């Protein structure tokens, strides 16, 4: 799924170009994701934990702009298990 998301991001960014507002970029990305057969939900609330972001294993940071960037983070299941987390 990560590969499909990055592919959609690249297609949206290449097709749209530089200089648009974030909302326009997001709308374009949604179109590309749906073209690849992915179900898209916008502005979904997720549970966030202190120091450890979420229960999700993979996180993507997609930055449109003059030089588009993709940052990919992956964590093991033990890293996302809230019962093992300690607060400072």
KAFENHU-V472895 format. One record per residue. N is the residue number from 0. SS is DSSP state (2 for helix, 1 for strand, 0 for the rest). PHI is phi in radians with two decimals (none if undefined). NEAR is the number of other C-alpha atoms within 12 Angstrom. Layout:
BEGIN
[[N SS PHI NEAR] [N SS PHI NEAR]]
END
This chain:
BEGIN
[[0 0 none 15] [1 2 -1.00 22] [2 2 -1.07 16] [3 2 -1.12 20] [4 2 -1.14 30] [5 2 -1.14 27] [6 2 -1.06 22] [7 2 -1.13 31] [8 2 -1.07 37] [9 2 -1.10 27] [10 2 -1.12 24] [11 2 -1.14 32] [12 2 -1.17 33] [13 2 -1.16 20] [14 2 -1.28 18] [15 2 -1.53 26] [16 0 1.56 20] [17 0 -1.69 18] [18 0 1.89 15] [19 0 -1.59 18] [20 0 -1.14 14] [21 2 -0.97 17] [22 2 -1.06 14] [23 2 -1.14 19] [24 2 -1.09 29] [25 2 -1.11 25] [26 2 -1.05 22] [27 2 -1.14 26] [28 2 -1.09 34] [29 2 -1.04 25] [30 2 -1.04 25] [31 2 -1.17 28] [32 2 -1.09 27] [33 2 -1.17 20] [34 2 -1.08 19] [35 0 -1.51 22] [36 0 1.52 14] [37 0 -1.58 19] [38 0 -1.47 15] [39 0 -2.07 18] [40 0 -2.19 15] [41 0 -1.78 12] [42 0 0.88 8] [43 0 -1.48 7] [44 0 -1.34 8] [45 0 -2.15 12] [46 0 -1.40 12] [47 0 -2.02 13] [48 0 -1.95 17] [49 0 -1.07 13] [50 0 1.23 14] [51 0 -1.80 22] [52 0 -1.03 21] [53 0 -2.51 22] [54 0 -1.48 24] [55 0 -1.40 22] [56 0 -1.37 19] [57 1 -2.12 21] [58 1 -2.24 20] [59 1 -2.13 21] [60 1 -1.99 17] [61 1 -1.92 26] [62 1 -2.09 22] [63 0 -1.35 31] [64 0 2.72 21] [65 0 -1.02 13] [66 0 -2.17 14] [67 0 -1.02 22] [68 1 -2.30 16] [69 1 -2.21 22] [70 1 -2.07 16] [71 1 -2.10 17] [72 1 -2.13 15] [73 1 -2.30 19] [74 0 -2.19 18] [75 0 -1.30 12] [76 2 -1.08 15] [77 2 -1.14 15] [78 2 -1.24 20] [79 2 -1.69 22] [80 0 -1.36 18] [81 2 -1.13 20] [82 2 -1.27 13] [83 2 -1.71 11] [84 0 -1.42 17] [85 0 -2.16 12] [86 0 -1.53 10] [87 0 -1.21 6]]
END
